[in-house]
Amino acid sequence: MPGPDFSLVFPPHPVWVRSAREAVRALLMSARRDDLTDTALLLTSEAVTNAVNACHSSGCSIPVTLSAEWTGVDASETLRVLVHDAAPGLPAGRGAEGGDESGRGLALIGDCATDWGVRPHDAGPGKAVWFEL
């Protein structure tokens, strides 16, 4: 099975959310998949922000990993984005109220992605949130 089309490892700090988006944007541009850009960038922002926040709230300083790959025959197939963090526990949707500034990330991913999920990490603490478009 081929590896990811890219992988980015960065400290669990909010400043890296922009770099994560730009890496996904570059992948989509190289594949000429402008049709996925807006949704992919939104969902990448949400997944990476959730990972950074989970690390921050648990005191975890282990880097976050973002990877993306095309599944299928060519770049006209499915984009899979995976965000791994080492914070304990699995994320759960909190349900946001009207004026809340957070709590909508997993709901957005669920609403906008073709498929998505959360899985515990195989080789150590943490989990991976993934989505497909």
C-alpha positions as CSV (number, residue, x, y, z in Angstrom):
1,M,0.0,0.0,0.0
2,P,1.5,3.4,-0.9
3,G,2.3,5.9,1.8
4,P,0.7,9.3,2.1
5,D,1.1,12.0,-0.5
6,F,2.4,14.2,2.2
7,S,2.9,14.2,5.9
8,L,3.5,17.2,8.2
9,V,4.6,16.9,11.8
10,F,4.3,20.0,14.0
11,P,4.1,21.1,17.7
12,P,0.5,21.2,19.1
13,H,0.2,24.9,18.8
14,P,-2.5,26.9,17.0
15,V,0.0,28.8,14.8
16,W,0.4,25.5,12.8
17,V,-3.2,25.3,11.7
18,R,-2.4,27.6,8.8
19,S,0.5,25.5,7.7
20,A,-1.7,22.4,7.8
21,R,-4.3,24.1,5.5
22,E,-1.6,25.3,3.1
23,A,-0.1,21.8,2.8
24,V,-3.6,20.4,1.9
25,R,-4.1,23.3,-0.5
26,A,-0.8,22.5,-2.3
27,L,-1.8,18.9,-2.7
28,L,-5.2,19.8,-4.2
29,M,-3.6,22.4,-6.5
30,S,-1.1,19.8,-7.8
31,A,-4.0,17.4,-8.4
32,R,-6.1,20.1,-10.0
33,R,-8.9,19.5,-7.6
34,D,-10.2,23.0,-7.0
35,D,-13.6,21.5,-6.4
36,L,-12.5,20.1,-3.1
37,T,-10.4,23.0,-1.8
38,D,-12.9,24.9,0.3
39,T,-14.3,21.9,2.1
40,A,-10.9,20.2,2.5
41,L,-9.4,23.4,4.1
42,L,-12.4,23.9,6.4
43,L,-12.3,20.3,7.6
44,T,-8.5,20.3,7.9
45,S,-8.7,23.4,10.1
46,E,-11.3,21.8,12.3
47,A,-9.5,18.5,12.7
48,V,-6.1,20.1,13.4
49,T,-7.6,22.7,15.8
50,N,-9.3,19.8,17.7
51,A,-6.0,18.0,17.9
52,V,-4.1,21.1,19.1
53,N,-6.8,21.8,21.7
54,A,-6.9,18.2,23.0
55,C,-3.1,18.3,23.4
56,H,-3.2,21.7,25.2
57,S,-6.0,20.6,27.6
58,S,-4.2,17.4,28.5
59,G,-0.7,18.9,28.8
60,C,0.6,16.7,25.9
61,S,3.5,18.2,24.1
62,I,4.0,15.3,21.6
63,P,3.8,16.6,18.0
64,V,0.6,16.4,15.9
65,T,0.8,14.6,12.5
66,L,-1.2,15.6,9.5
67,S,-1.1,13.3,6.4
68,A,-3.1,13.2,3.2
69,E,-3.3,10.8,0.4
70,W,-5.4,10.0,-2.7
71,T,-7.1,6.6,-2.6
72,G,-8.1,4.9,-5.8
73,V,-6.7,4.9,-9.2
74,D,-5.8,8.5,-9.7
75,A,-6.3,12.0,-8.3
76,S,-9.9,12.0,-9.4
77,E,-10.6,9.6,-6.6
78,T,-11.0,10.2,-2.9
79,L,-8.8,12.4,-0.8
80,R,-8.2,11.1,2.7
81,V,-6.9,13.4,5.4
82,L,-5.7,12.0,8.8
83,V,-4.8,14.1,11.9
84,H,-3.1,12.2,14.7
85,D,-2.5,13.6,18.2
86,A,-1.2,11.9,21.4
87,A,-3.7,13.3,23.8
88,P,-5.7,10.7,25.7
89,G,-9.3,9.8,25.0
90,L,-11.4,10.0,21.9
91,P,-13.1,13.2,20.8
92,A,-16.8,13.6,21.3
93,G,-19.1,16.2,19.8
94,R,-20.2,18.7,22.4
95,G,-23.0,20.4,20.6
96,A,-22.5,24.1,20.4
97,E,-25.1,26.7,21.3
98,G,-25.8,29.8,19.1
99,G,-23.0,32.1,20.5
100,D,-20.4,29.4,21.3
101,E,-17.1,29.9,19.6
102,S,-16.2,26.2,19.7
103,G,-17.9,22.8,19.7
104,R,-18.9,22.5,16.1
105,G,-15.8,20.8,14.6
106,L,-16.9,17.2,14.6
107,A,-20.4,18.1,13.4
108,L,-18.9,20.0,10.5
109,I,-16.7,17.1,9.6
110,G,-19.6,14.8,9.8
111,D,-21.8,17.0,7.7
112,C,-19.3,17.8,5.0
113,A,-17.1,14.7,4.6
114,T,-18.0,11.8,2.4
115,D,-16.9,9.6,5.2
116,W,-15.0,10.2,8.5
117,G,-14.1,8.6,11.8
118,V,-11.9,8.4,14.8
119,R,-9.6,5.6,15.7
120,P,-7.2,5.0,18.6
121,H,-3.6,5.1,17.6
122,D,-2.0,1.7,17.1
123,A,1.5,2.4,18.4
124,G,1.1,4.6,21.5
125,P,-1.2,7.1,23.1
126,G,-3.7,9.2,21.2
127,K,-6.0,8.9,18.3
128,A,-6.4,9.8,14.7
129,V,-9.4,11.7,13.2
130,W,-9.7,11.2,9.5
131,F,-12.1,12.3,6.8
132,E,-12.6,11.6,3.1
133,L,-13.8,13.8,0.3
